[in-house]
Amino acid sequence: MEGLKVLLVFVVLALASSFASASDPSPLQDFCVAMKETDGVFVNGKFCKDPEQVTEKDFFFSGLNVPRDTSGPVGSNVTAVNVAQIAGLNTLGISLARIDYAPHGGLTPPHTHPRATEILVVVEGTLYVGFVTSNLPNGDNRLITKVLNPGDVFVFPVGLVHFQLNVGKTNAVAFASLSSQNPGVITIANAVFGADPPINPNVLTKAFQVDKKLVDYLQKQFWTDNNN
Ligand SMILES: *[C@@H]1O[C@H](CO)[C@@H](O)[C@H](O)[C@H]1NC(C)=O
């Protein structure tokens, strides 16, 4: 009886650890085209369409040649191509984005992708890009930056806070590949100051070591997203 209990605990722990896996699962078949009908069901990945019913449309997206409007508050616009746009990306651990930046300061504000490393290539313009390491043993958060020109490639490791700023006089365009079918985005300012319902201001006043008035001001701003 005891042995059975131990075995059960072991099985439950093994299952739990596989559900908590930090990266996208390896495919156990050629593909697993996501079924639209089950979009309301939240699992790690989606249910697979019958392979016999799969067509080229399940692996296709068009329009990444089209620049997007960058007149919004931060001056950038992300066109995401992940499992939401291409159902065939389900379980494959990869996705893509086009990012347009307005001249003179178009910005992808500091953000992280909780589930993906990003590799970015600039095709037009000049970007000042960077990421910040997690807290190092000496207390530092190191900033790693680079100015990128067309053809230059830069990597933003999974989970780290990063940004891109157009420091040129022209539009800038970059394409990014991400190591998840659904990388997720946490825009720091939006998450911290635009949380709904708002975070108790005492938390932010202490955390940012600023006056409560400044926290109130920041929490009143309308934090937009450059991702839709
Ligand atoms: C991005 O561009 C599209 C079309 O160009 C536009 O409809 C959308 O509002 C823009 N998004 C942002 C956040 O500016």
The ligand as an SDF file (V2000), in Angstrom:
LIG
                    3D

 14 14  0  0  0  0  0  0  0  0999 V2000
   -0.5730   49.2480  -36.5950 C   0  0  0  0  0  0  0  0  0  0  0  0
   -0.8560   49.4750  -37.9520 O   0  0  0  0  0  0  0  0  0  0  0  0
   -2.1650   49.0810  -38.3480 C   0  0  0  0  0  0  0  0  0  0  0  0
   -2.3000   49.2790  -39.8500 C   0  0  0  0  0  0  0  0  0  0  0  0
   -1.2160   49.8910  -40.4520 O   0  0  0  0  0  0  0  0  0  0  0  0
   -3.1640   49.8970  -37.5720 C   0  0  0  0  0  0  0  0  0  0  0  0
   -4.4820   49.4790  -37.9100 O   0  0  0  0  0  0  0  0  0  0  0  0
   -2.9550   49.7070  -36.0740 C   0  0  0  0  0  0  0  0  0  0  0  0
   -3.8140   50.5540  -35.3400 O   0  0  0  0  0  0  0  0  0  0  0  0
   -1.5220   50.0520  -35.7310 C   0  0  0  0  0  0  0  0  0  0  0  0
   -1.2920   49.7420  -34.3180 N   0  0  0  0  0  0  0  0  0  0  0  0
   -0.6970   50.5810  -33.4930 C   0  0  0  0  0  0  0  0  0  0  0  0
   -0.5330   50.0870  -32.0990 C   0  0  0  0  0  0  0  0  0  0  0  0
   -0.2780   51.6790  -33.8270 O   0  0  0  0  0  0  0  0  0  0  0  0
  1  2  1  0
  1 10  1  0
  2  3  1  0
  3  4  1  0
  3  6  1  0
  4  5  1  0
  6  7  1  0
  6  8  1  0
  8  9  1  0
  8 10  1  0
 10 11  1  0
 11 12  1  0
 12 13  1  0
 12 14  2  0
M  END
$$$$
